[in-house]
Amino acid sequence: MQEKRPLVWLSSSSTDKPSTPALVSQWNIHPFDLTEPPPFGLARTGKAQVGVLDLSAYPDQGTPYLDQWIEAFQIPYWVGILPSAPDQNTPPGTLISRHCSDYHTLPLDPDRLNTVLGHLWGMAQLQRQTDNTHQDSYQDAALEGASQAIRQVRAMLRRFAKTQEPVLIYGENGTGKDTAARFIHAHSSRSTQPLVTVNCAALPVSLTQSELFGYEKGAFSHAIDSRRGRLESADGGTLLLSGIDELVPEQQSAILRFLQEGQIERIGGNQPRKVDVRVIATSARPLKQMVETEEFRSDVYYRLGSLEVKLPALRDRPEDIPIVANKILANTHTAFGVRKLSNKAMQSLALHDWPGNLRELQNRLRQAMLLSESAMIESADLGLAELALTIPGQSGLSLEAFRARADRQALSCSLALSHQNVSAAARILNISRVSFYRLMDKYGPHHAHSSNARAARHHQ
């Protein structure tokens, strides 16, 4: 008898899972409650290649831990379940659009769901066999681009890499903060030493000291052997505190002594140990504001915040989208065959607001590669046709501000598509070169940084 394939079922209850024979006979279903944070040490399931995000009963408290679950599992393909067709102006519709390759509505058709899950499983297996890149290929592309914003970030990261000071990296979810941390480590004098990552969001208060500092044999009932902590494991290298804004004050206090003295002490031990570790921390929220609201200890913040950098959201560098999208496609083409984006598809990408940033871009490209039957990916394959005019979270945007934003995105997109050739960019927008230059003057010199643009203007 063929072994059942593991299937993660993420819903508002850890006991909520289907019992229909079509699914139970084919899948070993593991239910999890998305209203609770993922437990520390949750395995990044190398066996489970597909998951179900069941939002048919959307929790009253929302889904504050969903990103943590998605990050913890690292599952390539998710299938969403909704009570009805998704509305992009509602949280469930936005989440399904951001994370899922397909969705189903109630009443659920188990046979259809089983077929889709099986197809996605096969695609994931093919990708694992033929693609040696990271599953999160957007991470490899996070720092790619020619925009002024990302060039400044790369330059700053290189400067930071030459120092030994702690670094704070800010940015929205999905902007590639961990990639920036790895960039600093890889370009530093510590590059041949360990880079140890701690997922702060999944670190229970009760296990903070044992995980960070380690413990001696007999320190507590289950300590049958001595164990090094994360800081000791990172000795000589770098410790990445991913999502440090998720630590509660008690956990923040635990790391203060190390930040002050560079020393640790294992639980059950009485001998301080000196460790040489550089700390890099990432945060989705500004720690300075958290200090002001007493959510974050000021003494910890000031010992971490000597060097800071903020990663731009994808919507703030639309001219980089063609470069990043093509990089993601290149990283995954062996699993799906060579695919290219049509000009209209690329324009749709550049005009989308990207609330999920690079992670959402990767998900949409994977969905398009899965659903498209041709070598050319079109706008419809990306699921962006109905979203082109939506700007999630900005319902108060005035008409003038909306137009200005659209103009800036049109400039950036057309320049990117034309490889910074102003004449070609103007043709894409169906306007004259004079009108194009007026827009460039109106929205700032960063839209005219290319040599082609300067040369064209000089000879006009």
C-alpha positions as CSV (number, residue, x, y, z in Angstrom):
1,M,0.0,0.0,0.0
2,Q,1.3,3.4,-1.0
3,E,2.4,5.6,2.0
4,K,0.2,8.5,2.6
5,R,1.7,11.9,1.9
6,P,1.9,14.5,4.7
7,L,-0.5,17.5,4.4
8,V,-0.4,20.5,6.7
9,W,-3.9,21.8,7.5
10,L,-3.7,25.4,8.9
11,S,-7.0,26.7,10.3
12,S,-8.6,28.4,13.2
13,S,-8.5,25.2,15.3
14,S,-5.9,22.5,15.7
15,T,-8.7,19.9,15.7
16,D,-10.3,21.2,12.5
17,K,-9.5,18.8,9.7
18,P,-11.5,17.1,7.0
19,S,-12.7,13.5,7.4
20,T,-13.8,12.8,3.8
21,P,-12.4,9.5,2.4
22,A,-11.1,11.2,-0.7
23,L,-8.6,13.2,1.4
24,V,-8.1,10.9,4.4
25,S,-7.2,7.9,2.1
26,Q,-4.5,9.9,0.3
27,W,-3.1,12.2,2.9
28,N,-1.7,12.1,6.4
29,I,-3.3,15.3,7.6
30,H,-1.5,17.4,10.3
31,P,-3.8,20.2,11.7
32,F,-2.5,23.3,13.3
33,D,-4.2,26.3,14.9
34,L,-3.2,29.6,13.1
35,T,-4.6,31.7,15.9
36,E,-1.7,30.6,18.1
37,P,2.0,31.2,17.5
38,P,3.9,28.3,16.1
39,P,5.7,26.2,18.8
40,F,9.4,26.7,19.1
41,G,11.4,24.1,17.3
42,L,8.6,23.3,14.8
43,A,10.4,21.4,12.0
44,R,10.6,23.0,8.6
45,T,8.8,20.0,7.2
46,G,11.0,18.7,4.4
47,K,8.4,16.0,3.7
48,A,5.3,18.1,3.5
49,Q,5.3,19.9,0.1
50,V,1.7,21.2,0.2
51,G,-0.5,22.8,2.8
52,V,-4.1,24.0,3.1
53,L,-4.8,27.5,4.5
54,D,-8.4,27.1,5.7
55,L,-9.9,30.5,6.2
56,S,-13.5,29.3,5.8
57,A,-14.1,30.4,9.4
58,Y,-12.0,33.6,9.7
59,P,-11.0,34.1,13.3
60,D,-12.4,37.2,15.1
61,Q,-8.9,38.2,16.3
62,G,-7.5,38.0,12.7
63,T,-4.3,36.1,11.8
64,P,-1.4,37.9,13.6
65,Y,0.7,34.7,13.5
66,L,0.1,33.6,9.9
67,D,3.4,34.9,8.6
68,Q,5.2,33.0,11.3
69,W,3.5,29.8,10.4
70,I,4.3,30.3,6.7
71,E,7.9,31.0,7.5
72,A,8.2,28.1,9.9
73,F,6.9,25.4,7.5
74,Q,8.6,26.7,4.3
75,I,6.0,24.8,2.2
76,P,6.3,25.6,-1.5
77,Y,2.5,25.4,-2.3
78,W,-0.5,26.4,-0.3
79,V,-4.2,25.9,-1.3
80,G,-6.7,28.3,0.3
81,I,-10.3,27.6,1.4
82,L,-12.8,30.5,1.6
83,P,-16.6,30.6,2.3
84,S,-17.1,32.3,-1.1
85,A,-15.1,33.8,-4.0
86,P,-12.3,36.0,-2.6
87,D,-12.8,39.7,-2.2
88,Q,-9.4,41.5,-2.4
89,N,-10.7,44.3,-0.1
90,T,-11.1,41.8,2.8
91,P,-8.3,40.3,4.9
92,P,-9.1,36.7,3.9
93,G,-9.0,37.5,0.2
94,T,-5.8,39.4,0.6
95,L,-4.2,36.5,2.5
96,I,-5.3,33.9,-0.1
97,S,-3.9,36.1,-2.9
98,R,-0.6,36.6,-1.1
99,H,0.1,33.0,0.0
100,C,-1.8,30.5,-2.1
101,S,-1.4,29.0,-5.5
102,D,-5.1,28.0,-5.8
103,Y,-8.3,28.5,-3.7
104,H,-11.5,26.6,-3.2
105,T,-14.9,27.7,-1.8
106,L,-17.5,26.1,0.3
107,P,-19.1,23.7,-0.1
108,L,-15.8,21.9,-0.5
109,D,-15.4,19.5,-3.3
110,P,-13.0,16.9,-1.8
111,D,-12.2,15.2,-5.1
112,R,-11.3,18.5,-6.8
113,L,-9.2,19.5,-3.8
114,N,-7.5,16.1,-3.8
115,T,-6.7,16.5,-7.5
116,V,-5.2,20.0,-7.0
117,L,-3.2,18.9,-4.0
118,G,-1.8,15.9,-5.9
119,H,-0.8,18.1,-8.8
120,L,0.9,20.6,-6.6
121,W,2.7,17.8,-4.8
122,G,4.0,16.5,-8.1
123,M,5.2,20.0,-9.1
124,A,7.0,20.4,-5.7
125,Q,8.7,17.0,-6.1
126,L,9.8,18.0,-9.6
127,Q,11.2,21.2,-8.3
128,R,13.1,19.5,-5.5
129,Q,14.7,17.1,-7.9
130,T,15.6,19.6,-10.6
131,D,16.2,22.9,-8.8
132,N,19.0,23.2,-6.4
133,T,18.2,26.8,-5.5
134,H,16.6,27.9,-2.2
135,Q,12.9,27.3,-2.0
136,D,12.4,30.9,-1.2
137,S,14.1,32.1,-4.4
138,Y,13.0,35.6,-3.7
139,Q,15.6,35.7,-0.9
140,D,18.3,35.4,-3.6
141,A,16.8,38.3,-5.5
142,A,16.0,40.5,-2.5
143,L,19.0,42.8,-3.0
144,E,18.8,42.8,-6.8
145,G,17.9,45.9,-8.8
146,A,19.2,49.2,-10.2
147,S,17.0,51.7,-8.3
148,Q,18.5,54.4,-6.2
149,A,16.9,52.9,-3.1
150,I,18.3,49.4,-3.4
151,R,21.7,50.7,-4.5
152,Q,22.0,52.8,-1.4
153,V,21.0,49.8,0.7
154,R,23.7,47.6,-0.9
155,A,26.3,50.3,-0.4
156,M,25.3,50.7,3.3
157,L,25.4,46.9,3.9
158,R,28.9,46.7,2.4
159,R,30.1,49.5,4.8
160,F,28.5,47.8,7.7
161,A,30.2,44.5,6.8
162,K,33.6,46.1,7.4
163,T,32.8,46.8,11.0
164,Q,32.2,44.7,14.1
165,E,29.3,46.7,15.4
166,P,25.7,45.3,15.9
167,V,23.3,46.1,13.1
168,L,19.6,46.6,13.1
169,I,17.8,45.8,9.8
170,Y,14.2,47.2,9.4
171,G,11.7,46.4,6.7
172,E,8.2,45.1,6.1
173,N,7.6,41.4,6.0
174,G,8.9,39.8,2.8
175,T,11.4,42.5,2.0
176,G,14.4,40.2,2.5
177,K,15.7,41.3,5.9
178,D,17.4,37.9,6.6
179,T,19.0,38.1,3.1
180,A,20.5,41.5,4.1
181,A,21.9,40.0,7.3
182,R,23.5,37.1,5.4
183,F,25.0,39.7,2.9
184,I,26.7,41.5,5.8
185,H,28.0,38.2,7.2
186,A,29.2,37.0,3.8
187,H,31.1,40.2,3.2
188,S,32.6,40.5,6.6
189,S,35.8,39.2,8.2
190,R,33.6,36.6,9.9
191,S,32.4,35.0,6.6
192,T,34.2,31.7,7.2
193,Q,32.7,31.4,10.7
194,P,29.2,30.3,11.7
195,L,26.0,32.4,11.0
196,V,23.5,31.2,13.6
197,T,19.9,32.3,13.3
198,V,17.3,32.6,16.1
199,N,13.7,33.0,15.1
200,C,12.6,35.3,17.9
201,A,8.9,35.0,17.1
202,A,9.0,31.2,17.8
203,L,11.2,31.5,20.9
204,P,9.1,30.7,24.1
205,V,9.9,32.8,27.2
206,S,10.5,29.6,29.2
207,L,13.2,28.4,26.8
208,T,15.0,31.6,26.0
209,Q,18.0,31.2,28.3
210,S,18.5,27.5,27.5
211,E,18.3,28.2,23.8
212,L,20.6,31.2,23.8
213,F,23.1,30.3,26.6
214,G,22.9,26.5,26.8
215,Y,22.9,24.4,29.9
216,E,25.0,22.0,31.9
217,K,24.2,18.3,32.5
218,G,21.7,18.0,35.4
219,A,20.7,21.6,35.3
220,F,17.0,20.4,35.1
221,S,15.2,17.1,34.8
222,H,15.6,16.7,31.1
223,A,19.2,17.9,30.9
224,I,20.9,14.5,30.5
225,D,23.8,16.1,28.7
226,S,25.5,19.5,28.5
227,R,24.4,21.6,25.5
228,R,25.8,24.7,23.9
229,G,23.4,27.6,23.3
230,R,23.1,29.6,20.1
231,L,25.5,32.3,21.2
232,E,28.2,29.8,22.0
233,S,27.6,28.1,18.7
234,A,28.1,31.4,17.0
235,D,31.4,32.1,18.7
236,G,33.7,33.8,16.2
237,G,30.9,34.4,13.8
238,T,27.5,36.1,13.7
239,L,24.2,35.7,15.5
240,L,21.1,36.7,13.6
241,L,18.2,37.6,15.9
242,S,15.4,37.4,13.3
243,G,12.3,39.4,14.3
244,I,13.7,40.9,17.5
245,D,10.6,43.1,17.9
246,E,8.7,39.9,18.8
247,L,10.7,39.4,22.0
248,V,8.9,40.3,25.2
249,P,10.7,42.5,27.9
250,E,11.6,39.4,29.9
251,Q,13.4,37.9,26.9
252,Q,15.0,41.2,26.1
253,S,16.5,41.3,29.6
254,A,18.0,37.9,29.1
255,I,20.3,39.1,26.3
256,L,21.3,42.4,28.0
257,R,24.2,41.0,29.9
258,F,25.7,39.5,26.8
259,L,25.3,42.8,24.9
260,Q,26.9,44.6,27.7
261,E,29.8,42.3,28.6
262,G,30.1,39.8,25.7
263,Q,29.7,37.0,28.3
264,I,27.3,34.1,28.8
265,E,26.7,31.6,31.5
266,R,25.0,28.2,30.9
267,I,22.1,27.3,33.0
268,G,23.4,25.2,35.9
269,G,26.9,26.5,35.4
270,N,28.9,29.0,37.5
271,Q,31.6,29.9,35.1
272,P,31.0,32.9,32.7
273,R,32.2,32.2,29.2
274,K,33.5,34.9,26.9
275,V,32.1,34.7,23.4
276,D,33.1,36.7,20.3
277,V,29.8,37.2,18.4
278,R,28.6,39.9,16.2
279,V,24.9,40.5,16.5
280,I,22.6,41.4,13.6
281,A,18.9,41.9,14.4
282,T,15.9,42.3,12.1
283,S,12.6,44.0,12.9
284,A,9.4,44.7,11.1
285,R,8.6,47.5,13.6
286,P,10.7,50.6,14.5
287,L,12.3,49.7,17.9
288,K,12.7,53.4,18.8
289,Q,8.9,53.8,18.8
290,M,8.6,50.6,20.8
291,V,11.0,52.1,23.3
292,E,8.7,55.2,23.6
293,T,5.7,53.0,24.2
294,E,7.7,50.8,26.7
295,E,7.3,47.7,24.5
296,F,11.1,47.4,24.1
297,R,13.9,48.1,26.6
298,S,15.9,51.2,25.8
299,D,19.2,49.7,27.1
300,V,18.8,46.8,24.7
301,Y,17.9,49.1,21.8
302,Y,20.8,51.4,22.3
303,R,23.3,48.5,22.4
304,L,21.8,47.2,19.2
305,G,21.1,50.3,17.2
306,S,24.5,51.8,16.5
307,L,24.1,50.9,12.8
308,E,20.7,50.8,11.2
309,V,19.3,50.2,7.7
310,K,15.8,50.1,6.4
311,L,15.0,47.9,3.4
312,P,12.6,49.5,0.9
313,A,9.2,47.9,0.2
314,L,8.8,46.5,-3.3
315,R,6.1,49.1,-4.1
316,D,8.7,51.9,-3.4
317,R,11.1,50.5,-6.1
318,P,8.9,49.4,-9.0
319,E,11.7,49.9,-11.5
320,D,13.4,46.9,-9.9
321,I,10.5,44.6,-10.4
322,P,11.5,43.4,-13.9
323,I,15.0,42.6,-12.6
324,V,13.8,40.8,-9.5
325,A,11.0,38.9,-11.3
326,N,13.4,37.7,-13.9
327,K,15.8,36.6,-11.2
328,I,13.1,34.6,-9.5
329,L,12.1,33.0,-12.8
330,A,15.7,32.1,-13.5
331,N,16.0,30.5,-10.1
332,T,13.0,28.3,-10.7
333,H,12.9,27.7,-14.5
334,T,14.4,24.2,-14.3
335,A,11.3,23.0,-12.4
336,F,8.7,24.6,-14.7
337,G,10.5,25.0,-18.0
338,V,11.8,28.3,-19.3
339,R,9.2,31.0,-18.9
340,K,9.2,34.7,-19.8
341,L,6.9,37.6,-18.8
342,S,5.1,39.5,-21.5
343,N,5.3,43.3,-21.5
344,K,1.8,43.5,-20.3
345,A,2.5,41.1,-17.5
346,M,5.5,43.0,-16.5
347,Q,3.5,46.2,-16.4
348,S,0.9,44.5,-14.2
349,L,3.7,43.5,-11.8
350,A,5.0,47.1,-11.7
351,L,1.6,48.6,-11.0
352,H,0.6,46.2,-8.2
353,D,1.0,47.5,-4.7
354,W,2.7,44.4,-3.3
355,P,1.5,44.2,0.3
356,G,3.4,40.9,0.7
357,N,6.5,42.4,-1.0
358,L,9.0,39.9,-2.5
359,R,7.3,36.9,-0.9
360,E,4.1,37.7,-2.7
361,L,5.9,38.3,-6.0
362,Q,7.5,34.9,-5.8
363,N,4.1,33.3,-5.0
364,R,2.4,34.9,-8.0
365,L,5.2,33.9,-10.3
366,R,5.1,30.3,-9.1
367,Q,1.3,30.3,-9.5
368,A,1.7,31.7,-13.1
369,M,4.3,29.1,-14.0
370,L,2.0,26.4,-12.7
371,L,-1.1,27.6,-14.4
372,S,0.2,29.0,-17.7
373,E,0.1,26.5,-20.6
374,S,2.5,28.6,-22.8
375,A,6.1,29.7,-22.4
376,M,4.9,33.3,-22.1
377,I,3.3,34.4,-18.8
378,E,0.5,36.9,-19.3
379,S,-1.3,39.2,-16.8
380,A,-4.2,36.8,-16.3
381,D,-1.8,34.1,-15.2
382,L,-0.6,36.3,-12.4
383,G,-4.1,37.0,-11.1
384,L,-3.4,40.7,-11.2
385,A,-6.0,41.9,-13.8
386,E,-8.7,42.5,-11.2
387,L,-6.2,44.0,-8.7
388,A,-4.5,46.6,-10.9
389,L,-6.3,49.6,-9.3
390,T,-6.4,48.4,-5.7
391,I,-4.1,49.9,-3.1
392,P,-4.6,47.9,0.0
393,G,-4.3,49.8,3.3
394,Q,-4.4,53.2,1.6
395,S,-8.2,53.9,1.4
396,G,-7.6,57.5,2.4
397,L,-5.4,58.3,-0.7
398,S,-6.5,61.5,-2.4
399,L,-7.1,61.6,-6.1
400,E,-4.1,63.8,-6.6
401,A,-1.9,61.5,-4.6
402,F,-3.3,58.5,-6.4
403,R,-2.4,60.1,-9.8
404,A,1.1,61.0,-8.6
405,R,1.7,57.5,-7.5
406,A,0.5,56.1,-10.7
407,D,2.7,58.5,-12.7
408,R,5.8,57.6,-10.7
409,Q,5.1,53.9,-11.2
410,A,4.5,54.3,-14.9
411,L,7.8,56.2,-15.2
412,S,9.7,53.5,-13.3
413,C,8.1,50.6,-15.1
414,S,8.6,52.0,-18.6
415,L,12.2,52.9,-17.9
416,A,12.8,49.4,-16.6
417,L,11.1,47.7,-19.5
418,S,13.1,49.9,-22.0
419,H,16.4,49.4,-20.2
420,Q,16.5,53.1,-19.4
421,N,15.9,54.2,-23.0
422,V,13.8,57.3,-22.8
423,S,12.5,57.2,-26.4
424,A,11.4,53.6,-26.0
425,A,9.9,54.3,-22.5
426,A,7.9,57.2,-24.0
427,R,6.6,54.9,-26.7
428,I,5.5,52.3,-24.1
429,L,3.4,55.1,-22.4
430,N,2.2,56.4,-25.7
431,I,3.4,60.0,-24.9
432,S,6.0,62.2,-26.5
433,R,9.6,62.4,-25.2
434,V,8.9,66.0,-24.1
435,S,6.0,64.9,-22.0
436,F,8.1,62.1,-20.6
437,Y,10.9,64.5,-19.6
438,R,8.3,66.8,-17.9
439,L,7.2,63.8,-15.8
440,M,10.8,63.1,-14.9
441,D,11.4,66.7,-13.9
442,K,8.2,66.7,-11.8
443,Y,9.0,63.5,-9.8
444,G,12.6,64.0,-9.2
445,P,16.1,63.2,-10.6
446,H,16.2,59.6,-9.4
447,H,14.0,58.8,-12.5
448,A,16.7,60.1,-14.7
449,H,19.8,58.5,-13.2
450,S,20.6,56.4,-16.3
451,S,23.3,57.5,-18.8
452,N,20.8,56.9,-21.6
453,A,18.4,59.4,-20.2
454,R,21.0,62.0,-19.6
455,A,22.5,61.6,-23.1
456,A,19.1,61.7,-24.7
457,R,18.3,65.0,-23.0
458,H,21.7,66.5,-23.8
459,H,21.1,65.9,-27.6
460,Q,17.5,66.9,-27.6
